[in-house]
Amino acid sequence: MGSQSLLEAGRFSEAEAELRQAQLLDPLSLHIGANLGAIYYCSRRYQDTVDQERKILDLDAHVPLARLLPARGYEGLSRYGEAEAIFENDLKTDERRCVGRLRTCLCGFRQAGPGAPDDGRAHADG
């Protein structure tokens, strides 16, 4: 099962493990690193999200997901001014499409709470 499928199933620890394995095979892939930040975001590890994506942006400022996720992480940390600055100044219209990639962990599946165990089962709402 791929990391995206695991993420969609709410299996955050397993998704992270898959991406860590992928990083071993391709340590220079910025997209693998950016997707790791998405897993952090969906599991409500907001500071980890910001830190991970800033590392990616230091290497290449044009990775769309890495440009979006710090803003989302700042929102999660209640640092709305910083999030708004990114949305207003840094994101181009086409990069806002990345929001759709995060939709699964925002809609349809319950995010893990801080410190909540990842039991490996999907957490469907409703």
C-alpha positions as CSV (number, residue, x, y, z in Angstrom):
1,M,0.0,0.0,0.0
2,G,1.4,3.4,-0.9
3,S,1.9,6.3,1.4
4,Q,-1.0,8.2,-0.1
5,S,-3.4,5.3,0.4
6,L,-2.2,4.9,4.0
7,L,-2.6,8.7,4.6
8,E,-6.2,8.5,3.2
9,A,-6.8,5.6,5.5
10,G,-5.6,7.6,8.5
11,R,-2.7,5.3,9.0
12,F,-0.2,8.1,9.6
13,S,2.6,6.2,11.2
14,E,2.7,3.6,8.4
15,A,2.5,6.4,5.8
16,E,5.5,8.1,7.4
17,A,7.4,4.8,7.5
18,E,6.8,4.3,3.8
19,L,8.1,7.7,2.9
20,R,11.1,7.3,5.1
21,Q,11.9,4.1,3.2
22,A,11.4,6.0,-0.1
23,Q,13.9,8.6,1.2
24,L,16.5,5.9,1.7
25,L,16.1,5.0,-2.0
26,D,16.0,8.6,-3.2
27,P,17.4,10.9,-0.6
28,L,17.5,13.9,-2.9
29,S,13.8,13.8,-3.8
30,L,12.2,17.1,-2.8
31,H,8.7,15.7,-3.5
32,I,9.2,12.8,-1.0
33,G,10.3,15.4,1.6
34,A,7.3,17.6,0.8
35,N,4.9,14.7,1.1
36,L,6.4,13.9,4.5
37,G,5.3,17.3,5.6
38,A,1.8,16.5,4.4
39,I,1.7,13.5,6.7
40,Y,2.9,15.7,9.6
41,Y,0.1,18.1,8.8
42,C,-2.6,15.5,8.6
43,S,-1.5,14.0,11.9
44,R,-1.6,17.5,13.5
45,R,2.1,17.8,13.9
46,Y,2.0,21.4,12.8
47,Q,5.5,22.5,13.9
48,D,7.0,19.5,12.3
49,T,5.1,20.4,9.1
50,V,6.5,23.9,9.1
51,D,10.0,22.7,9.8
52,Q,10.0,20.0,7.1
53,E,8.6,22.2,4.4
54,R,11.1,25.0,5.2
55,K,13.9,22.5,4.7
56,I,12.5,21.7,1.3
57,L,12.1,25.4,0.4
58,D,15.7,26.0,1.4
59,L,16.7,23.6,-1.4
60,D,14.1,24.6,-4.0
61,A,11.6,27.4,-3.5
62,H,9.4,26.1,-6.4
63,V,8.0,22.9,-4.9
64,P,4.2,23.8,-4.7
65,L,3.3,21.5,-1.8
66,A,6.2,22.8,0.2
67,R,5.0,26.4,-0.4
68,L,1.5,25.6,0.8
69,L,2.0,23.5,3.8
70,P,3.9,26.0,6.0
71,A,0.8,28.2,5.8
72,R,-1.4,25.4,6.9
73,G,1.0,24.5,9.6
74,Y,1.0,28.1,10.9
75,E,-2.8,27.9,10.9
76,G,-2.7,24.8,13.0
77,L,-0.4,26.6,15.4
78,S,-2.8,29.6,15.5
79,R,-0.2,31.8,13.9
80,Y,-2.6,33.3,11.5
81,G,-0.6,36.4,10.5
82,E,2.2,34.2,9.2
83,A,-0.2,31.9,7.4
84,E,-2.0,34.8,5.8
85,A,1.3,36.4,4.7
86,I,2.2,33.1,2.9
87,F,-1.2,32.9,1.2
88,E,-1.2,36.5,0.1
89,N,2.5,36.9,-0.9
90,D,4.0,33.5,-1.7
91,L,1.4,31.4,-3.3
92,K,0.4,31.6,-7.0
93,T,-3.1,30.6,-8.1
94,D,-2.0,27.3,-9.6
95,E,-0.2,26.3,-6.4
96,R,-3.5,26.7,-4.4
97,R,-4.6,23.5,-6.2
98,C,-2.4,21.6,-3.8
99,V,-5.1,22.1,-1.3
100,G,-7.0,19.3,-3.0
101,R,-4.2,16.9,-2.1
102,L,-4.8,17.7,1.6
103,R,-8.6,17.3,1.3
104,T,-8.6,13.7,2.4
105,C,-7.2,14.4,5.8
106,L,-9.4,17.5,6.2
107,C,-12.7,16.0,4.9
108,G,-13.8,12.4,5.2
109,F,-11.3,11.3,7.8
110,R,-10.7,12.4,11.3
111,Q,-7.3,13.8,12.0
112,A,-5.3,12.3,14.8
113,G,-5.3,14.4,17.9
114,P,-2.1,15.5,19.6
115,G,-0.6,12.4,21.1
116,A,-3.4,10.2,19.8
117,P,-2.2,6.7,19.0
118,D,-2.3,5.6,15.4
119,D,-4.0,2.3,15.6
120,G,-3.7,1.6,11.9
121,R,-7.4,1.7,11.2
122,A,-9.3,4.2,9.0
123,H,-11.2,6.8,11.0
124,A,-14.2,7.6,8.8
125,D,-16.5,10.4,9.9
126,G,-20.2,9.8,10.0
